[in-house]
Amino acid sequence: RRYKAVFVNKLTDAEQEAAETQTWLEFALKCKYINSEIFKRLDEKYEHIFAMLITMERKADTFCKS
């Protein structure tokens, strides 16, 4: 990865996709497509993914070569 701005932009896109997926999980729960146990497990995984993406964004210099 050569360009930090491009890398951060891709991470931002990934964060938005993760947030959208969480919204769909909430929808699936409310419509009873999934139960609360499955929702909780998947939501926790997405929270973890989201946290990793934010950490990567904060440390973008570590992942990008000049």
PDB file of N, CA, C and O in Angstrom, chain B, residues numbered from 101:
ATOM      1  N   ARG B 101       0.849  -1.175   0.000  1.00  0.00           N
ATOM      2  CA  ARG B 101       0.000   0.000   0.000  1.00  0.00           C
ATOM      3  C   ARG B 101       0.885   1.224   0.000  1.00  0.00           C
ATOM      4  O   ARG B 101       1.631   1.459   0.951  1.00  0.00           O
ATOM      5  N   ARG B 102       0.811   1.976  -1.022  1.00  0.00           N
ATOM      6  CA  ARG B 102       1.696   3.126  -1.133  1.00  0.00           C
ATOM      7  C   ARG B 102       1.061   4.416  -0.668  1.00  0.00           C
ATOM      8  O   ARG B 102       1.751   5.289  -0.143  1.00  0.00           O
ATOM      9  N   TYR B 103      -0.216   4.552  -0.847  1.00  0.00           N
ATOM     10  CA  TYR B 103      -0.845   5.835  -0.590  1.00  0.00           C
ATOM     11  C   TYR B 103      -1.777   5.746   0.613  1.00  0.00           C
ATOM     12  O   TYR B 103      -2.796   5.055   0.590  1.00  0.00           O
ATOM     13  N   LYS B 104      -1.401   6.457   1.649  1.00  0.00           N
ATOM     14  CA  LYS B 104      -2.156   6.420   2.901  1.00  0.00           C
ATOM     15  C   LYS B 104      -3.601   6.859   2.698  1.00  0.00           C
ATOM     16  O   LYS B 104      -4.516   6.231   3.232  1.00  0.00           O
ATOM     17  N   ALA B 105      -3.818   7.915   1.944  1.00  0.00           N
ATOM     18  CA  ALA B 105      -5.176   8.435   1.743  1.00  0.00           C
ATOM     19  C   ALA B 105      -6.082   7.395   1.086  1.00  0.00           C
ATOM     20  O   ALA B 105      -7.250   7.266   1.453  1.00  0.00           O
ATOM     21  N   VAL B 106      -5.552   6.662   0.129  1.00  0.00           N
ATOM     22  CA  VAL B 106      -6.339   5.625  -0.550  1.00  0.00           C
ATOM     23  C   VAL B 106      -6.650   4.493   0.427  1.00  0.00           C
ATOM     24  O   VAL B 106      -7.768   3.978   0.461  1.00  0.00           O
ATOM     25  N   PHE B 107      -5.658   4.115   1.213  1.00  0.00           N
ATOM     26  CA  PHE B 107      -5.835   3.059   2.208  1.00  0.00           C
ATOM     27  C   PHE B 107      -6.907   3.446   3.223  1.00  0.00           C
ATOM     28  O   PHE B 107      -7.801   2.654   3.519  1.00  0.00           O
ATOM     29  N   VAL B 108      -6.818   4.650   3.750  1.00  0.00           N
ATOM     30  CA  VAL B 108      -7.797   5.129   4.732  1.00  0.00           C
ATOM     31  C   VAL B 108      -9.190   5.186   4.101  1.00  0.00           C
ATOM     32  O   VAL B 108     -10.182   4.862   4.754  1.00  0.00           O
ATOM     33  N   ASN B 109      -9.261   5.591   2.850  1.00  0.00           N
ATOM     34  CA  ASN B 109     -10.546   5.627   2.148  1.00  0.00           C
ATOM     35  C   ASN B 109     -11.170   4.232   2.065  1.00  0.00           C
ATOM     36  O   ASN B 109     -12.373   4.073   2.271  1.00  0.00           O
ATOM     37  N   LYS B 110     -10.356   3.234   1.766  1.00  0.00           N
ATOM     38  CA  LYS B 110     -10.862   1.855   1.689  1.00  0.00           C
ATOM     39  C   LYS B 110     -11.319   1.373   3.062  1.00  0.00           C
ATOM     40  O   LYS B 110     -12.322   0.668   3.171  1.00  0.00           O
ATOM     41  N   LEU B 111     -10.595   1.746   4.098  1.00  0.00           N
ATOM     42  CA  LEU B 111     -11.010   1.377   5.454  1.00  0.00           C
ATOM     43  C   LEU B 111     -12.338   2.034   5.814  1.00  0.00           C
ATOM     44  O   LEU B 111     -13.197   1.411   6.437  1.00  0.00           O
ATOM     45  N   THR B 112     -12.499   3.281   5.424  1.00  0.00           N
ATOM     46  CA  THR B 112     -13.756   3.990   5.671  1.00  0.00           C
ATOM     47  C   THR B 112     -14.910   3.294   4.949  1.00  0.00           C
ATOM     48  O   THR B 112     -15.999   3.149   5.503  1.00  0.00           O
ATOM     49  N   ASP B 113     -14.663   2.868   3.716  1.00  0.00           N
ATOM     50  CA  ASP B 113     -15.684   2.115   2.978  1.00  0.00           C
ATOM     51  C   ASP B 113     -16.046   0.831   3.723  1.00  0.00           C
ATOM     52  O   ASP B 113     -17.221   0.481   3.838  1.00  0.00           O
ATOM     53  N   ALA B 114     -15.033   0.138   4.224  1.00  0.00           N
ATOM     54  CA  ALA B 114     -15.270  -1.110   4.954  1.00  0.00           C
ATOM     55  C   ALA B 114     -16.053  -0.858   6.242  1.00  0.00           C
ATOM     56  O   ALA B 114     -16.918  -1.653   6.610  1.00  0.00           O
ATOM     57  N   GLU B 115     -15.753   0.246   6.927  1.00  0.00           N
ATOM     58  CA  GLU B 115     -16.497   0.605   8.142  1.00  0.00           C
ATOM     59  C   GLU B 115     -17.971   0.831   7.811  1.00  0.00           C
ATOM     60  O   GLU B 115     -18.853   0.384   8.545  1.00  0.00           O
ATOM     61  N   GLN B 116     -18.229   1.517   6.719  1.00  0.00           N
ATOM     62  CA  GLN B 116     -19.609   1.781   6.309  1.00  0.00           C
ATOM     63  C   GLN B 116     -20.335   0.486   5.959  1.00  0.00           C
ATOM     64  O   GLN B 116     -21.510   0.322   6.287  1.00  0.00           O
ATOM     65  N   GLU B 117     -19.646  -0.420   5.304  1.00  0.00           N
ATOM     66  CA  GLU B 117     -20.248  -1.711   4.958  1.00  0.00           C
ATOM     67  C   GLU B 117     -20.561  -2.518   6.216  1.00  0.00           C
ATOM     68  O   GLU B 117     -21.610  -3.156   6.300  1.00  0.00           O
ATOM     69  N   ALA B 118     -19.659  -2.491   7.186  1.00  0.00           N
ATOM     70  CA  ALA B 118     -19.897  -3.204   8.448  1.00  0.00           C
ATOM     71  C   ALA B 118     -21.098  -2.613   9.178  1.00  0.00           C
ATOM     72  O   ALA B 118     -21.922  -3.348   9.721  1.00  0.00           O
ATOM     73  N   ALA B 119     -21.197  -1.295   9.191  1.00  0.00           N
ATOM     74  CA  ALA B 119     -22.334  -0.637   9.842  1.00  0.00           C
ATOM     75  C   ALA B 119     -23.639  -0.987   9.127  1.00  0.00           C
ATOM     76  O   ALA B 119     -24.665  -1.198   9.774  1.00  0.00           O
ATOM     77  N   GLU B 120     -23.602  -1.048   7.812  1.00  0.00           N
ATOM     78  CA  GLU B 120     -24.801  -1.412   7.056  1.00  0.00           C
ATOM     79  C   GLU B 120     -25.217  -2.850   7.366  1.00  0.00           C
ATOM     80  O   GLU B 120     -26.404  -3.148   7.501  1.00  0.00           O
ATOM     81  N   THR B 121     -24.237  -3.728   7.477  1.00  0.00           N
ATOM     82  CA  THR B 121     -24.537  -5.117   7.811  1.00  0.00           C
ATOM     83  C   THR B 121     -25.186  -5.213   9.183  1.00  0.00           C
ATOM     84  O   THR B 121     -26.115  -5.996   9.382  1.00  0.00           O
ATOM     85  N   GLN B 122     -24.700  -4.418  10.129  1.00  0.00           N
ATOM     86  CA  GLN B 122     -25.318  -4.415  11.458  1.00  0.00           C
ATOM     87  C   GLN B 122     -26.771  -3.944  11.377  1.00  0.00           C
ATOM     88  O   GLN B 122     -27.631  -4.463  12.090  1.00  0.00           O
ATOM     89  N   THR B 123     -27.042  -2.987  10.534  1.00  0.00           N
ATOM     90  CA  THR B 123     -28.416  -2.526  10.350  1.00  0.00           C
ATOM     91  C   THR B 123     -29.288  -3.656   9.810  1.00  0.00           C
ATOM     92  O   THR B 123     -30.424  -3.835  10.250  1.00  0.00           O
ATOM     93  N   TRP B 124     -28.756  -4.415   8.858  1.00  0.00           N
ATOM     94  CA  TRP B 124     -29.512  -5.541   8.309  1.00  0.00           C
ATOM     95  C   TRP B 124     -29.703  -6.640   9.348  1.00  0.00           C
ATOM     96  O   TRP B 124     -30.728  -7.322   9.349  1.00  0.00           O
ATOM     97  N   LEU B 125     -28.731  -6.813  10.224  1.00  0.00           N
ATOM     98  CA  LEU B 125     -28.900  -7.785  11.309  1.00  0.00           C
ATOM     99  C   LEU B 125     -30.042  -7.366  12.231  1.00  0.00           C
ATOM    100  O   LEU B 125     -30.843  -8.198  12.656  1.00  0.00           O
ATOM    101  N   GLU B 126     -30.113  -6.071  12.536  1.00  0.00           N
ATOM    102  CA  GLU B 126     -31.210  -5.561  13.368  1.00  0.00           C
ATOM    103  C   GLU B 126     -32.554  -5.791  12.677  1.00  0.00           C
ATOM    104  O   GLU B 126     -33.532  -6.181  13.314  1.00  0.00           O
ATOM    105  N   PHE B 127     -32.588  -5.549  11.384  1.00  0.00           N
ATOM    106  CA  PHE B 127     -33.803  -5.781  10.601  1.00  0.00           C
ATOM    107  C   PHE B 127     -34.196  -7.259  10.653  1.00  0.00           C
ATOM    108  O   PHE B 127     -35.364  -7.593  10.856  1.00  0.00           O
ATOM    109  N   ALA B 128     -33.214  -8.134  10.469  1.00  0.00           N
ATOM    110  CA  ALA B 128     -33.479  -9.576  10.499  1.00  0.00           C
ATOM    111  C   ALA B 128     -34.004 -10.013  11.860  1.00  0.00           C
ATOM    112  O   ALA B 128     -34.879 -10.875  11.940  1.00  0.00           O
ATOM    113  N   LEU B 129     -33.483  -9.432  12.919  1.00  0.00           N
ATOM    114  CA  LEU B 129     -33.960  -9.749  14.264  1.00  0.00           C
ATOM    115  C   LEU B 129     -35.403  -9.283  14.448  1.00  0.00           C
ATOM    116  O   LEU B 129     -36.249 -10.044  14.919  1.00  0.00           O
ATOM    117  N   LYS B 130     -35.680  -8.047  14.080  1.00  0.00           N
ATOM    118  CA  LYS B 130     -37.034  -7.499  14.250  1.00  0.00           C
ATOM    119  C   LYS B 130     -38.071  -8.261  13.426  1.00  0.00           C
ATOM    120  O   LYS B 130     -39.224  -8.390  13.837  1.00  0.00           O
ATOM    121  N   CYS B 131     -37.658  -8.760  12.271  1.00  0.00           N
ATOM    122  CA  CYS B 131     -38.578  -9.521  11.419  1.00  0.00           C
ATOM    123  C   CYS B 131     -38.579 -11.016  11.757  1.00  0.00           C
ATOM    124  O   CYS B 131     -39.250 -11.814  11.102  1.00  0.00           O
ATOM    125  N   LYS B 132     -37.818 -11.376  12.786  1.00  0.00           N
ATOM    126  CA  LYS B 132     -37.740 -12.759  13.276  1.00  0.00           C
ATOM    127  C   LYS B 132     -37.143 -13.728  12.256  1.00  0.00           C
ATOM    128  O   LYS B 132     -37.480 -14.912  12.236  1.00  0.00           O
ATOM    129  N   TYR B 133     -36.249 -13.206  11.407  1.00  0.00           N
ATOM    130  CA  TYR B 133     -35.499 -14.089  10.520  1.00  0.00           C
ATOM    131  C   TYR B 133     -34.389 -14.789  11.292  1.00  0.00           C
ATOM    132  O   TYR B 133     -33.986 -15.901  10.950  1.00  0.00           O
ATOM    133  N   ILE B 134     -33.898 -14.124  12.339  1.00  0.00           N
ATOM    134  CA  ILE B 134     -32.895 -14.703  13.228  1.00  0.00           C
ATOM    135  C   ILE B 134     -33.365 -14.484  14.662  1.00  0.00           C
ATOM    136  O   ILE B 134     -34.163 -13.587  14.937  1.00  0.00           O
ATOM    137  N   ASN B 135     -32.857 -15.318  15.573  1.00  0.00           N
ATOM    138  CA  ASN B 135     -33.223 -15.132  16.976  1.00  0.00           C
ATOM    139  C   ASN B 135     -32.192 -14.249  17.671  1.00  0.00           C
ATOM    140  O   ASN B 135     -31.159 -13.914  17.091  1.00  0.00           O
ATOM    141  N   SER B 136     -32.475 -13.879  18.901  1.00  0.00           N
ATOM    142  CA  SER B 136     -31.610 -12.933  19.615  1.00  0.00           C
ATOM    143  C   SER B 136     -30.223 -13.501  19.888  1.00  0.00           C
ATOM    144  O   SER B 136     -29.249 -12.752  19.957  1.00  0.00           O
ATOM    145  N   GLU B 137     -30.127 -14.820  20.043  1.00  0.00           N
ATOM    146  CA  GLU B 137     -28.821 -15.444  20.274  1.00  0.00           C
ATOM    147  C   GLU B 137     -27.924 -15.292  19.045  1.00  0.00           C
ATOM    148  O   GLU B 137     -26.758 -14.915  19.162  1.00  0.00           O
ATOM    149  N   ILE B 138     -28.468 -15.582  17.888  1.00  0.00           N
ATOM    150  CA  ILE B 138     -27.706 -15.434  16.639  1.00  0.00           C
ATOM    151  C   ILE B 138     -27.367 -13.968  16.410  1.00  0.00           C
ATOM    152  O   ILE B 138     -26.241 -13.638  16.036  1.00  0.00           O
ATOM    153  N   PHE B 139     -28.347 -13.082  16.637  1.00  0.00           N
ATOM    154  CA  PHE B 139     -28.090 -11.654  16.475  1.00  0.00           C
ATOM    155  C   PHE B 139     -26.931 -11.206  17.352  1.00  0.00           C
ATOM    156  O   PHE B 139     -26.018 -10.526  16.884  1.00  0.00           O
ATOM    157  N   LYS B 140     -26.967 -11.584  18.617  1.00  0.00           N
ATOM    158  CA  LYS B 140     -25.923 -11.155  19.550  1.00  0.00           C
ATOM    159  C   LYS B 140     -24.551 -11.640  19.095  1.00  0.00           C
ATOM    160  O   LYS B 140     -23.581 -10.883  19.112  1.00  0.00           O
ATOM    161  N   ARG B 141     -24.474 -12.908  18.687  1.00  0.00           N
ATOM    162  CA  ARG B 141     -23.197 -13.472  18.250  1.00  0.00           C
ATOM    163  C   ARG B 141     -22.659 -12.735  17.019  1.00  0.00           C
ATOM    164  O   ARG B 141     -21.482 -12.377  16.974  1.00  0.00           O
ATOM    165  N   LEU B 142     -23.511 -12.513  16.037  1.00  0.00           N
ATOM    166  CA  LEU B 142     -23.068 -11.833  14.819  1.00  0.00           C
ATOM    167  C   LEU B 142     -22.766 -10.360  15.069  1.00  0.00           C
ATOM    168  O   LEU B 142     -21.795  -9.826  14.533  1.00  0.00           O
ATOM    169  N   ASP B 143     -23.587  -9.705  15.875  1.00  0.00           N
ATOM    170  CA  ASP B 143     -23.366  -8.293  16.178  1.00  0.00           C
ATOM    171  C   ASP B 143     -22.035  -8.093  16.901  1.00  0.00           C
ATOM    172  O   ASP B 143     -21.310  -7.139  16.618  1.00  0.00           O
ATOM    173  N   GLU B 144     -21.715  -8.987  17.826  1.00  0.00           N
ATOM    174  CA  GLU B 144     -20.429  -8.897  18.529  1.00  0.00           C
ATOM    175  C   GLU B 144     -19.263  -9.057  17.558  1.00  0.00           C
ATOM    176  O   GLU B 144     -18.249  -8.372  17.684  1.00  0.00           O
ATOM    177  N   LYS B 145     -19.408  -9.959  16.594  1.00  0.00           N
ATOM    178  CA  LYS B 145     -18.348 -10.137  15.595  1.00  0.00           C
ATOM    179  C   LYS B 145     -18.163  -8.866  14.765  1.00  0.00           C
ATOM    180  O   LYS B 145     -17.037  -8.458  14.479  1.00  0.00           O
ATOM    181  N   TYR B 146     -19.275  -8.250  14.385  1.00  0.00           N
ATOM    182  CA  TYR B 146     -19.166  -7.018  13.604  1.00  0.00           C
ATOM    183  C   TYR B 146     -18.609  -5.868  14.427  1.00  0.00           C
ATOM    184  O   TYR B 146     -17.901  -5.016  13.890  1.00  0.00           O
ATOM    185  N   GLU B 147     -18.911  -5.827  15.714  1.00  0.00           N
ATOM    186  CA  GLU B 147     -18.309  -4.810  16.586  1.00  0.00           C
ATOM    187  C   GLU B 147     -16.796  -5.004  16.638  1.00  0.00           C
ATOM    188  O   GLU B 147     -16.039  -4.034  16.637  1.00  0.00           O
ATOM    189  N   HIS B 148     -16.363  -6.257  16.684  1.00  0.00           N
ATOM    190  CA  HIS B 148     -14.927  -6.555  16.704  1.00  0.00           C
ATOM    191  C   HIS B 148     -14.276  -6.144  15.376  1.00  0.00           C
ATOM    192  O   HIS B 148     -13.203  -5.540  15.365  1.00  0.00           O
ATOM    193  N   ILE B 149     -14.921  -6.470  14.281  1.00  0.00           N
ATOM    194  CA  ILE B 149     -14.409  -6.076  12.962  1.00  0.00           C
ATOM    195  C   ILE B 149     -14.315  -4.558  12.865  1.00  0.00           C
ATOM    196  O   ILE B 149     -13.314  -4.020  12.393  1.00  0.00           O
ATOM    197  N   PHE B 150     -15.357  -3.878  13.311  1.00  0.00           N
ATOM    198  CA  PHE B 150     -15.385  -2.419  13.277  1.00  0.00           C
ATOM    199  C   PHE B 150     -14.225  -1.844  14.088  1.00  0.00           C
ATOM    200  O   PHE B 150     -13.561  -0.904  13.650  1.00  0.00           O
ATOM    201  N   ALA B 151     -13.984  -2.411  15.270  1.00  0.00           N
ATOM    202  CA  ALA B 151     -12.878  -1.949  16.116  1.00  0.00           C
ATOM    203  C   ALA B 151     -11.533  -2.164  15.426  1.00  0.00           C
ATOM    204  O   ALA B 151     -10.651  -1.309  15.506  1.00  0.00           O
ATOM    205  N   MET B 152     -11.373  -3.293  14.754  1.00  0.00           N
ATOM    206  CA  MET B 152     -10.123  -3.550  14.033  1.00  0.00           C
ATOM    207  C   MET B 152      -9.921  -2.537  12.912  1.00  0.00           C
ATOM    208  O   MET B 152      -8.813  -2.037  12.718  1.00  0.00           O
ATOM    209  N   LEU B 153     -10.981  -2.234  12.180  1.00  0.00           N
ATOM    210  CA  LEU B 153     -10.876  -1.259  11.091  1.00  0.00           C
ATOM    211  C   LEU B 153     -10.494   0.122  11.615  1.00  0.00           C
ATOM    212  O   LEU B 153      -9.672   0.810  11.009  1.00  0.00           O
ATOM    213  N   ILE B 154     -11.080   0.526  12.727  1.00  0.00           N
ATOM    214  CA  ILE B 154     -10.752   1.826  13.318  1.00  0.00           C
ATOM    215  C   ILE B 154      -9.299   1.852  13.773  1.00  0.00           C
ATOM    216  O   ILE B 154      -8.601   2.847  13.575  1.00  0.00           O
ATOM    217  N   THR B 155      -8.842   0.762  14.383  1.00  0.00           N
ATOM    218  CA  THR B 155      -7.442   0.685  14.811  1.00  0.00           C
ATOM    219  C   THR B 155      -6.513   0.773  13.611  1.00  0.00           C
ATOM    220  O   THR B 155      -5.500   1.471  13.659  1.00  0.00           O
ATOM    221  N   MET B 156      -6.850   0.074  12.540  1.00  0.00           N
ATOM    222  CA  MET B 156      -6.024   0.140  11.332  1.00  0.00           C
ATOM    223  C   MET B 156      -5.992   1.554  10.766  1.00  0.00           C
ATOM    224  O   MET B 156      -4.954   2.018  10.295  1.00  0.00           O
ATOM    225  N   GLU B 157      -7.132   2.235  10.814  1.00  0.00           N
ATOM    226  CA  GLU B 157      -7.178   3.611  10.306  1.00  0.00           C
ATOM    227  C   GLU B 157      -6.293   4.525  11.145  1.00  0.00           C
ATOM    228  O   GLU B 157      -5.578   5.369  10.605  1.00  0.00           O
ATOM    229  N   ARG B 158      -6.340   4.359  12.449  1.00  0.00           N
ATOM    230  CA  ARG B 158      -5.520   5.189  13.339  1.00  0.00           C
ATOM    231  C   ARG B 158      -4.032   4.921  13.154  1.00  0.00           C
ATOM    232  O   ARG B 158      -3.205   5.806  13.379  1.00  0.00           O
ATOM    233  N   LYS B 159      -3.692   3.709  12.746  1.00  0.00           N
ATOM    234  CA  LYS B 159      -2.287   3.327  12.562  1.00  0.00           C
ATOM    235  C   LYS B 159      -1.966   3.121  11.082  1.00  0.00           C
ATOM    236  O   LYS B 159      -1.145   2.271  10.737  1.00  0.00           O
ATOM    237  N   ALA B 160      -2.598   3.878  10.227  1.00  0.00           N
ATOM    238  CA  ALA B 160      -2.444   3.698   8.780  1.00  0.00           C
ATOM    239  C   ALA B 160      -0.990   3.764   8.331  1.00  0.00           C
ATOM    240  O   ALA B 160      -0.596   3.068   7.395  1.00  0.00           O
ATOM    241  N   ASP B 161      -0.192   4.596   8.993  1.00  0.00           N
ATOM    242  CA  ASP B 161       1.221   4.705   8.611  1.00  0.00           C
ATOM    243  C   ASP B 161       1.935   3.365   8.723  1.00  0.00           C
ATOM    244  O   ASP B 161       2.856   3.083   7.956  1.00  0.00           O
ATOM    245  N   THR B 162       1.518   2.546   9.670  1.00  0.00           N
ATOM    246  CA  THR B 162       2.121   1.235   9.872  1.00  0.00           C
ATOM    247  C   THR B 162       1.881   0.328   8.668  1.00  0.00           C
ATOM    248  O   THR B 162       2.714  -0.521   8.350  1.00  0.00           O
ATOM    249  N   PHE B 163       0.756   0.507   8.010  1.00  0.00           N
ATOM    250  CA  PHE B 163       0.361  -0.362   6.914  1.00  0.00           C
ATOM    251  C   PHE B 163       0.756   0.175   5.537  1.00  0.00           C
ATOM    252  O   PHE B 163       0.615  -0.524   4.533  1.00  0.00           O
ATOM    253  N   CYS B 164       1.244   1.397   5.488  1.00  0.00           N
ATOM    254  CA  CYS B 164       1.559   2.039   4.207  1.00  0.00           C
ATOM    255  C   CYS B 164       3.047   2.319   4.088  1.00  0.00           C
ATOM    256  O   CYS B 164       3.696   2.763   5.035  1.00  0.00           O
ATOM    257  N   LYS B 165       3.564   2.049   2.909  1.00  0.00           N
ATOM    258  CA  LYS B 165       4.962   2.358   2.623  1.00  0.00           C
ATOM    259  C   LYS B 165       5.041   3.714   1.949  1.00  0.00           C
ATOM    260  O   LYS B 165       4.178   4.077   1.150  1.00  0.00           O
ATOM    261  N   SER B 166       6.060   4.439   2.270  1.00  0.00           N
ATOM    262  CA  SER B 166       6.239   5.766   1.657  1.00  0.00           C
ATOM    263  C   SER B 166       6.868   5.663   0.299  1.00  0.00           C
ATOM    264  O   SER B 166       7.091   6.681  -0.357  1.00  0.00           O
TER     265      SER B 166
END
